[in-house]
Amino acid sequence: MKKFRFGLDNVLDYRRQVLDERQGEYARALDQVHRQEARKADAETRYHDLNHQFHEEAATGITAVDALTYEGGLRLLEQEIARETRILEDLRKAAEDKRLLMMQAHIDTTALERLRDKQMQEYKKDLQKSEERFIDDLVSAARYGQTG
């Protein structure tokens, strides 16, 4: 019998390439999410530090101009945090979309791999039967040769 050949090997190779690409895209999307989380956390830290500094100085007494300056800085940081949060939500949504595409590519690849495995098992079974028939034929021929 000839060597096993899966008729959809080219398709399976393509599906594996697509899966690899999707995994890479998802990894890059997650990396963007992590970087954005760090930017948001940095903005929140700067906000809390400025707010703490403002309260400390306000407790000891500051001018109205200084108080307004602190308030303006805090509002700017609040806007930055809101902007970073929106960006983070968008990146998380994009990462989830990439994850879903990756999962679909995984499902497609796995289905073809299972079909390939099933066909390989059938091939091996047929090969085994063929070998058994060949051995039976040899044994029969040997017996016929001895009695005849």
N, C-alpha and C positions, 0 to 999 in steps of 0.2 A: 504494500500500500504506500501511497505517496505521503509526504510530510503534511501535517495539519496546516491548513491555511484558513484563517478567518476572513470571510468575504468582506467584512466591514472594517478591516484593519485601518484603512485610510481614514474612515470616518472616526474610528476610535482615537487614532492619533490626533486628528483635528480637535476632537472633544477634549482630549487631554491638554492640548495647547490652549484652548479656550479656558479650561479650568485653571491652568497656571496663570493666565493673564488676569482672570477674575480674582484669583487669590492675591496677586500682586496689587491690583487696583484696590481691593479691600484693605490690604495692609497699609497702603499709602493713605487711604481715607482715614483709617484709625490713627495713623501718625499725625495727620492734620488735626484730628479731634484732640489728641493729647497735647499738641502744641497750643491749640486754642484754649484748652482748659488751663494751661499754664499762664497764658496771657490774661485770661479772666481772673485767675487767682492772684496774679501780680497786681492787677488793677484794684481788686478787693483789698489786698494788703496795703497798698498805698492809700486807699480810702480810709481804712481803719487807723492807720498810722497818723494821717492828717487829722482825722476826727479826734483821736486821742490827744494829739498835740494841741488842737484847738481848745478842747475842754480843760486841759492843764493850764494853758495860758489864760483862758477865760476865768478860771478860778482865782488866779492871782491878779486879774484885772488887765484888760487890753482896751485899746481905743476902738471906736466904732469902725474906723477905716480898716483896722486889722481884722476885726470880726467879719466885716463884709468881704475882705480878701479871702479869709478862711472859708466863708460860706460859698463864695464863687468857686474856689478850688474844689470844695466838696461836691458842688453841683456838676462841675465838669467831670469829676471822677464818677459820679453817678451816671452821667450820660455815657461815659466810656464803658462802664460796667454793663449798662443796658445794651450798647452796641456789640460788645464782646459776647454777651449772652445770646443775642440774635444770631451772630455769626456762628457761635457754637451750636445752636439749635439747627441751623442750616447744614453745618458740617456733619452733625449726628444723623440728620435725615439722609444726607448723601451717602454716608457710611452704611446706613441701614439698607439703602437701595443697592449699594455695591454688595452687601452681604447676601441679599436676596438673589442677585444675579449669580453670585458665586455658588450659592446653594443649588440653584437650578442647574448650573453647569456641572456640579457634583452629581446631581441626580441623573442627568443625561449621560455622564461618563460611566457612572456605576451601572446603569441599565445596560449599556453596551458591554461593559466588562462581564456582567453576569451572563449575558447572551453568549459571549465568547467562551466563558468557562463552561456553560452548558453544552455548547457545540464541541468543545474540546473533550468533555467527558463522553459524549456520544461517539466521537472519533476514536477515543481510546477503547471504548466498549466494542465498537466495530472491529478495531484492530485486534483486540483480544479474541473475538469470535473467529476472525479470519485465521489467526495463528492456531487456534484450537482445531479448526477445520483442516488446516494444512497438516497438523500433527496426526489427526485422525486418518487423513488420507495416506500419510506415510505408514502408519501402523497397519492400516488395511492393506496397502500394497505389499508390505513386508509379510503379512500373514498369507496373502494370496500367493505370493512368491514361494512361500515355504510349502504350502499345500498343493501347489499346482505343478 
